[in-house]
Amino acid sequence: MARSTLASRIEAVRRFSRFYTRRIGVLEETLLHSPFTLPEGRLVYEIANRDQPTAQELCRDLALDPGYVSRMLQGLQRRGCVARRQSVKDRRETKLTLTAKGQRLWGAMNERSRQDIADLLAGLPSARQEKLVAALETIEKLLDEPPEKRAPFTLRPHQPGDMGWIIRRQTQLYATEFGWDGSFEALLADIAGKFIAKFDPNRENCWLAERNGEIAGSVFLVKAGKTTGQLRMLYVEPSARGLGIGQALVQACIDDARAKGYRKLILWTNDILVSARKIYIAAGFQLVKQERHNSFGKKLVGQYWSLDL
């Protein structure tokens, strides 16, 4: 990832964090006009919504320092909000519960939170409320999903609407990663338009990779001659790179080219597309020639590759 791209993404997340904490009142001295600070309020929430948790459980699940949690619990206990009792099963453990006072304060804080969010949503039309909730669910999913070394993915043929998506995503990615201009979008649109207008299922094909219900990449097989097929428009989403998707797309293209009776498969790429070139080499493609050219607003080195089938 380019340094400028990473920096802009970092700032975007920080900007949203500042915006959201201001909107929900986190910066106020106490949480939701309760006597609790934000960390205390989170502890009270966890105790209220768990079955007599231990301090160790809260430290582990909230990723908080044990000493810090201990001091907060002592303060809540002195104010009559939290009670401790020794576990019957393990006398080394201390169970935490809310006192009657703690339950009363928690109930008021919880109702205030619900009302504040209700007021926030009330200012939005129903369609925008749904869009907001969907966006929040996406954020939670992306930040909470565990790292995957080789996440499952599937390949499928193209469907109505896919061409527009492919053109848009490749244009955006190459503009972001390499600074290519709108003439690249024109090339993609021309290739995809001809593919759809003159699609020959006996000689051509298109595959899209899907991961977690989202498009993660694509590739095309088009006819370049009577016995020659051409691999075109390979791309993989940045978030899905390193999972074997590019290799799977290229192999699908090779296998189908053989099945359709092609004797040779060719492709054109540029030398700055290092990851794609590694996939082509691993698949057995041979570099035929390369030449300098000015395209997409950049000085590039185009490469022609070929694979005998």
C-alpha positions as CSV (number, residue, x, y, z in Angstrom):
1,M,0.0,0.0,0.0
2,A,1.3,3.4,-0.9
3,R,2.4,5.6,2.0
4,S,0.0,8.4,1.0
5,T,-2.9,6.0,0.8
6,L,-2.2,4.5,4.2
7,A,-1.8,8.0,5.7
8,S,-5.2,9.1,4.2
9,R,-6.9,6.0,5.6
10,I,-5.4,6.5,9.0
11,E,-6.7,10.1,9.1
12,A,-10.1,9.0,7.8
13,V,-10.5,6.6,10.8
14,R,-9.3,9.2,13.2
15,R,-11.6,11.8,11.8
16,F,-14.6,9.4,12.2
17,S,-13.6,8.6,15.7
18,R,-13.5,12.3,16.7
19,F,-16.8,12.9,15.0
20,Y,-18.6,9.9,16.6
21,T,-17.3,10.4,20.1
22,R,-18.5,14.0,20.0
23,R,-21.9,13.0,18.6
24,I,-22.6,10.4,21.4
25,G,-21.3,12.6,24.2
26,V,-18.2,10.5,25.2
27,L,-16.2,13.7,25.8
28,E,-18.5,14.8,28.6
29,E,-17.1,14.6,32.2
30,T,-19.5,11.8,33.1
31,L,-21.3,9.2,31.0
32,L,-24.9,10.0,30.0
33,H,-25.3,12.3,33.0
34,S,-24.7,9.4,35.4
35,P,-22.1,9.5,38.2
36,F,-19.9,7.2,36.2
37,T,-16.9,8.0,34.0
38,L,-16.8,6.2,30.6
39,P,-14.6,3.4,31.9
40,E,-16.7,3.0,35.0
41,G,-19.9,3.0,33.0
42,R,-18.5,0.2,30.7
43,L,-17.7,-1.9,33.8
44,V,-21.2,-1.3,35.2
45,Y,-22.6,-2.4,31.8
46,E,-20.6,-5.6,31.8
47,I,-21.5,-6.5,35.3
48,A,-25.2,-5.8,34.7
49,N,-25.3,-7.9,31.5
50,R,-23.2,-10.9,32.8
51,D,-23.9,-13.6,35.3
52,Q,-21.7,-12.6,38.2
53,P,-18.4,-12.0,36.3
54,T,-15.0,-12.0,38.0
55,A,-12.5,-9.1,37.7
56,Q,-10.2,-11.4,35.8
57,E,-12.9,-11.9,33.1
58,L,-13.5,-8.2,32.8
59,C,-9.8,-7.5,32.4
60,R,-9.4,-10.2,29.8
61,D,-12.5,-9.4,27.7
62,L,-12.1,-5.6,27.8
63,A,-8.3,-5.8,27.4
64,L,-7.7,-3.6,30.5
65,D,-4.9,-3.5,33.0
66,P,-5.8,-5.5,36.2
67,G,-4.6,-2.7,38.5
68,Y,-6.7,-0.2,36.7
69,V,-9.8,-2.4,36.9
70,S,-9.1,-3.1,40.5
71,R,-9.0,0.6,41.4
72,M,-12.2,1.3,39.5
73,L,-14.0,-1.6,41.2
74,Q,-12.8,-0.4,44.6
75,G,-14.2,3.1,43.9
76,L,-17.6,1.7,42.7
77,Q,-17.7,-0.5,45.8
78,R,-17.1,2.5,48.1
79,R,-19.9,4.4,46.4
80,G,-22.2,1.4,47.1
81,C,-22.7,0.5,43.4
82,V,-20.9,-2.9,43.3
83,A,-20.8,-5.8,45.7
84,R,-18.2,-8.6,45.8
85,R,-18.7,-12.1,47.1
86,Q,-16.5,-15.2,47.2
87,S,-17.3,-17.9,44.7
88,V,-18.7,-21.1,46.1
89,K,-17.0,-23.3,43.6
90,D,-13.5,-21.6,43.8
91,R,-12.8,-19.6,46.9
92,R,-9.9,-17.9,45.1
93,E,-12.5,-16.1,42.8
94,T,-14.6,-13.1,43.7
95,K,-17.9,-12.7,41.9
96,L,-19.2,-9.2,41.1
97,T,-22.8,-8.0,41.1
98,L,-24.5,-4.6,41.2
99,T,-26.2,-3.4,44.4
100,A,-29.7,-2.0,44.4
101,K,-28.2,1.4,44.0
102,G,-26.0,0.2,41.2
103,Q,-29.0,-1.4,39.4
104,R,-30.9,1.9,39.8
105,L,-28.1,4.0,38.3
106,W,-27.5,1.4,35.6
107,G,-31.2,1.4,34.6
108,A,-31.3,5.2,34.4
109,M,-28.0,5.3,32.4
110,N,-29.3,2.6,30.0
111,E,-32.6,4.3,29.4
112,R,-30.8,7.6,28.8
113,S,-28.5,5.9,26.2
114,R,-31.5,4.4,24.4
115,Q,-33.3,7.7,24.3
116,D,-30.2,9.6,23.0
117,I,-29.8,7.1,20.2
118,A,-33.6,7.2,19.5
119,D,-33.3,11.0,19.2
120,L,-30.3,10.6,16.9
121,L,-32.1,8.3,14.6
122,A,-35.3,10.4,14.7
123,G,-33.5,13.1,12.7
124,L,-33.0,10.7,9.8
125,P,-35.5,9.3,7.3
126,S,-36.1,5.6,7.5
127,A,-34.0,4.8,4.5
128,R,-31.0,6.6,6.0
129,Q,-31.5,4.9,9.3
130,E,-31.2,1.5,7.6
131,K,-28.1,2.7,5.7
132,L,-26.5,3.9,9.0
133,V,-27.2,0.6,10.8
134,A,-25.9,-1.4,7.8
135,A,-22.7,0.7,7.8
136,L,-22.2,0.2,11.5
137,E,-22.7,-3.6,11.1
138,T,-20.0,-3.5,8.3
139,I,-17.6,-1.7,10.6
140,E,-18.1,-4.2,13.4
141,K,-17.7,-7.1,11.0
142,L,-14.5,-5.8,9.5
143,L,-12.9,-4.9,12.8
144,D,-14.0,-8.1,14.6
145,E,-13.4,-10.8,12.0
146,P,-10.3,-12.9,12.9
147,P,-7.3,-12.8,10.6
148,E,-7.5,-15.4,7.9
149,K,-4.5,-16.9,6.2
150,R,-6.5,-18.5,3.4
151,A,-10.1,-17.5,3.6
152,P,-12.6,-19.5,1.5
153,F,-13.7,-18.1,-1.8
154,T,-15.6,-19.3,-4.8
155,L,-15.5,-18.6,-8.5
156,R,-18.6,-18.0,-10.5
157,P,-19.5,-16.8,-14.1
158,H,-20.5,-13.3,-14.8
159,Q,-24.0,-12.0,-14.2
160,P,-26.0,-8.9,-15.3
161,G,-24.4,-5.8,-13.6
162,D,-21.0,-7.4,-13.1
163,M,-19.3,-5.5,-16.0
164,G,-20.1,-2.1,-14.5
165,W,-18.7,-3.2,-11.1
166,I,-15.5,-4.6,-12.7
167,I,-14.9,-1.4,-14.7
168,R,-15.5,0.8,-11.7
169,R,-13.3,-1.2,-9.2
170,Q,-10.4,-1.6,-11.6
171,T,-10.4,2.1,-12.5
172,Q,-10.5,3.1,-8.8
173,L,-7.7,0.6,-7.8
174,Y,-5.3,1.5,-10.6
175,A,-5.9,5.2,-10.1
176,T,-5.2,4.8,-6.4
177,E,-2.2,2.4,-6.6
178,F,-0.5,3.7,-9.8
179,G,-2.1,7.1,-10.6
180,W,-3.6,5.9,-14.0
181,D,-6.0,8.4,-15.5
182,G,-9.5,8.1,-17.1
183,S,-8.2,6.7,-20.3
184,F,-7.7,3.4,-18.5
185,E,-11.4,3.4,-17.7
186,A,-12.2,3.9,-21.4
187,L,-10.1,0.8,-22.2
188,L,-11.8,-1.3,-19.6
189,A,-15.2,-0.1,-20.8
190,D,-14.3,-1.0,-24.4
191,I,-13.1,-4.5,-23.6
192,A,-16.1,-5.2,-21.3
193,G,-18.6,-3.7,-23.8
194,K,-17.3,-5.8,-26.7
195,F,-17.3,-8.9,-24.4
196,I,-21.0,-8.5,-23.6
197,A,-22.1,-7.4,-27.0
198,K,-20.4,-10.3,-28.9
199,F,-20.2,-12.9,-26.1
200,D,-19.5,-16.3,-27.5
201,P,-19.9,-18.9,-24.7
202,N,-18.1,-21.5,-26.8
203,R,-15.0,-19.4,-27.1
204,E,-15.1,-17.0,-24.2
205,N,-15.7,-16.8,-20.4
206,C,-15.5,-14.6,-17.4
207,W,-15.0,-15.5,-13.7
208,L,-15.6,-13.5,-10.6
209,A,-14.2,-14.5,-7.2
210,E,-16.5,-14.1,-4.2
211,R,-15.3,-14.0,-0.6
212,N,-17.7,-13.4,2.3
213,G,-20.4,-12.6,-0.1
214,E,-18.4,-9.8,-1.8
215,I,-16.6,-9.7,-5.2
216,A,-12.9,-10.2,-4.6
217,G,-11.5,-10.3,-8.2
218,S,-12.2,-11.3,-11.8
219,V,-10.6,-12.3,-15.1
220,F,-11.7,-12.7,-18.7
221,L,-11.0,-15.2,-21.4
222,V,-11.6,-13.8,-24.9
223,K,-10.9,-15.0,-28.4
224,A,-7.8,-13.5,-30.0
225,G,-7.7,-15.9,-33.1
226,K,-8.9,-19.2,-34.3
227,T,-6.5,-21.2,-32.0
228,T,-5.5,-18.4,-29.6
229,G,-7.3,-17.1,-26.5
230,Q,-6.4,-14.0,-24.5
231,L,-6.4,-13.6,-20.7
232,R,-7.6,-10.0,-19.9
233,M,-8.5,-7.7,-17.0
234,L,-7.2,-9.8,-14.1
235,Y,-7.5,-8.1,-10.8
236,V,-7.8,-9.0,-7.1
237,E,-9.2,-6.7,-4.3
238,P,-6.4,-5.4,-2.0
239,S,-8.2,-7.0,1.0
240,A,-8.2,-10.4,-0.6
241,R,-4.6,-10.5,-1.9
242,G,-2.3,-13.3,-0.7
243,L,-5.2,-15.8,-0.5
244,G,-4.6,-17.6,-3.8
245,I,-7.5,-15.9,-5.6
246,G,-5.3,-14.5,-8.4
247,Q,-3.8,-17.9,-9.0
248,A,-7.2,-19.6,-9.0
249,L,-8.6,-17.1,-11.5
250,V,-5.6,-17.5,-13.9
251,Q,-5.8,-21.3,-13.6
252,A,-9.6,-21.3,-14.4
253,C,-8.8,-19.3,-17.5
254,I,-6.0,-21.7,-18.5
255,D,-8.2,-24.8,-17.9
256,D,-11.1,-23.4,-19.8
257,A,-8.9,-22.3,-22.7
258,R,-7.7,-25.9,-23.1
259,A,-11.2,-27.2,-22.8
260,K,-12.4,-24.8,-25.6
261,G,-9.6,-26.1,-27.9
262,Y,-7.2,-23.1,-27.9
263,R,-3.6,-24.0,-28.5
264,K,-2.2,-20.8,-27.1
265,L,-3.1,-18.3,-24.4
266,I,-1.7,-14.8,-24.6
267,L,-1.9,-11.7,-22.4
268,W,-0.7,-8.1,-22.2
269,T,0.4,-6.5,-19.0
270,N,2.8,-3.8,-17.7
271,D,6.0,-4.4,-15.8
272,I,4.8,-2.4,-12.7
273,L,2.1,-5.1,-12.0
274,V,4.6,-7.2,-10.2
275,S,2.2,-9.5,-8.3
276,A,0.3,-10.4,-11.4
277,R,3.5,-11.1,-13.3
278,K,4.5,-13.5,-10.6
279,I,1.3,-15.4,-11.0
280,Y,1.8,-15.6,-14.8
281,I,5.3,-16.9,-14.4
282,A,4.2,-19.5,-11.9
283,A,1.5,-20.6,-14.3
284,G,4.0,-21.2,-17.1
285,F,3.7,-18.1,-19.2
286,Q,6.7,-16.9,-21.1
287,L,7.7,-13.3,-21.9
288,V,7.6,-12.8,-25.6
289,K,8.5,-9.1,-25.9
290,Q,8.2,-5.8,-24.1
291,E,8.0,-2.2,-25.2
292,R,7.8,1.3,-23.8
293,H,4.6,3.2,-24.2
294,N,2.8,6.3,-22.9
295,S,-0.7,5.3,-21.7
296,F,-3.1,6.1,-18.9
297,G,-1.2,9.3,-18.2
298,K,2.1,7.4,-17.4
299,K,5.3,6.2,-19.0
300,L,5.0,2.4,-18.9
301,V,6.7,-0.8,-20.1
302,G,4.2,-3.1,-21.7
303,Q,4.8,-6.8,-21.8
304,Y,3.4,-9.6,-24.0
305,W,3.3,-13.1,-22.5
306,S,2.3,-16.4,-24.0
307,L,1.5,-19.9,-22.8
308,D,1.4,-23.0,-25.1
309,L,-1.5,-25.1,-24.2
